[in-house]
Amino acid sequence: MTNLELQAYRRYFMLKVAEASEFVGNTIAEVWHNWEQGNSTIPTYVIETMKDLKKRRQDKIDAIIADINNRIGSNNIRYFLTFEDFKKVNPTLTVLDWRLHQSIATELYFRGLEVLC
C-alpha cells in the first residue's frame, strides 16, 4: 500500500487522522501523517487492518443491498452525527464501527438506495 492509498482508505472510511492513528495505527497523529506523506514505511498491521475494514464494509453493503431487494416499504438508514449518538443505539461498538457505518450510509444514500434519517 502506498502513502496515497493509505490516505484514500482513511478518507473512504471517514476517519480523521487522529482516529486512524489511535484506532488503526495504535500510534500518534504525527506518525500517521508521516505514513501518509510517504516519509515512513506503513506497517503491515496497518495495511492489513485497512484491507480488513474494506472487506467488512463491502460485506455490510452487500448484506444491506440484499435486504433492500427483499424489503417492502421505505429504505432508511440512520446517520449518526456523533459517536455518542451512535453509542446510544450500539453500546458495544467502537469508533471504527461508527465511521464504517457512516461511510456505508453515505454510499448507499448516493447510490439512491437509502434515505438518511
Secondary structure, 3 states (H helix, E strand, C coil): CCHHHHHHHHHHCCCCHHHHHHHCCCCCHHHHHHHHHCCCCCCHHHHHHHHHHHHHHHHHHHHHHHHHHHCCCCCEECCCCCHHHHHHHCCCCCHHHHHHHHHHHHHHHHCCCCEEC
